[in-house]
Amino acid sequence: MHEPNDLSAFWMPFTDNRGFKQHPRMFVAAEGMHYTAAAGHQVLDATGGLWCVNAGHARRPIIEAIKQAAERLDFAPTFQLAHPTAFEAAAKLALLMPEGLDRIFFTNSGSESVDTALKIALAYQKARGMGGKTRLIGRERGYHGVGFGGISVGGIVGNRRQFGTLLTGVDHMRHTHDPARNAFTRGQPAHGADLAEDLERIVALHGAETIAAVIVEPVAGSTGVLVPPVGYLERLRAICDAHDILLIFDEVITAFGRVGKATAAERLGVTPDIITMAKGLTNAAVPMGAVAVRREVHDTIVNGAAPGIELFHGYTYSGHPLAAAAAIATLDIYAAEGLFEKAIELGDYWADAVHSLKGARHVIDCRNFGLIGGIELEPRPGAPTKRAMEVFHRAFDSGLLIRVTGDIIALSPPLILEKSHIDEIFGRIGEILAQID
């Protein structure tokens, strides 16, 4: 197997670089549900890469679409010019969105999608004569990428503390994690809809006339799988409506079948004004993100502008030909194979497997929604995160890819998985938990 000669040049993201480069663990190939490690063993992918490979690895229709696009048109600018594939991809994506959210802005990542959504919200408020509505409201423990806008509205302390004061005019609601009342809940917790009322506190503090938008993950992933309590998102929508505030759902993780529908908005029955996406849009074969915007928001900005450019925002690679081709092929696979429905079909079996770890050594909570699972471990005294990281390393070495965030194991397998894969995933995790201190 090929090994790089020098590990020093690549500064790895969100990584213990010193630790990794002493004991590197690398992938060299992937197909279906498995990676091949550099050492030669197969690794069952229980995380969909990084929440993004929803249709499984190395899908030939996506590969062929990318190859054909590269041979035909390697790049075309979308500033004052365009190419047909970008419009086709946008139209196909718009059909999957909740009714009315049919204007699509392409980006290259979830982080860019979030910053784009925040800027659109601010531009909308100004375009309709409400230029004083500039405040952005996030939520504690929220993850919205790594752009300055995203980490400003985000609420994961470790992602913020190195970077100063960030954006001004930002506030945060309380998070919804309530293990005292909701531990070991299957699906949506029964308790916590009242936590949405924390937005009323913020409105009272700052004034609704200063608040442009609220952004939340309908199901929070990177912070450790926090499922919204029953009624919480509905209440948040009602408060935003009452105070003329835009509601943004960050669906970078939850879109494209992860929760059983094209979006969590559809699955949960709550429609925001803007949805951010990325990851599963192209099955991660080419970087791409998107923002779906309610038509009224789009039209207010575009039709209310003076002749010329309406929104001074965009990226060199917005709607890139290869990414657009990959998106079209990916959405076709989802439809042809009924992959969005897999999270519903396998939902009970998956939930049973997640909660089979209740009572396992070190486990203090299990939670699930769609084909997402979270297993929270008791931290080692004086050494938080170390126990979960040991599980992560042992899992890889034994042929299983999981994700850990803090002391939480997060699972989000490709939607092509079978019950036998579920059995293997949780059987392996249970064995490892029994072996470690």
Secondary structure, 3 states (H helix, E strand, C coil): CCCCCCCCCCCCCCCCHHHHHHCCCCEEEEEECEEEECCCCEEEECCHHHHCCCCCECCHHHHHHHHHHHHHCCCCCCCCCCCHHHHHHHHHHHCCCCCCCCEEEEECCHHHHHHHHHHHHHHHHHHCCCCCCCEEEEECCCCCCCCHHHHHHCCCHHHHCCCCCCCCCEEEECCCCCHHHHCCCECCCCCCHHHHHHHHHHHHHHCHHHEEEEEECCCECCCCCECCCCCHHHHHHHHHHHCCCEEEEECCCCCCCCCCCCCHHHHHCCCCCEEEECHHHCCCCCCCEEEEECHHHHHHHHHCCCCCCCCCCCCCCCCCHHHHHHHHHHHHHHHHHCHHHHHHHCHHHHHHHHHCCCCCCCEEEEEEECCEEEEEECCECCECCHHHHHHHHHHHHHCEECEEECCEEEECCCCCCCHHHHHHHHHHHHHHHHHCC
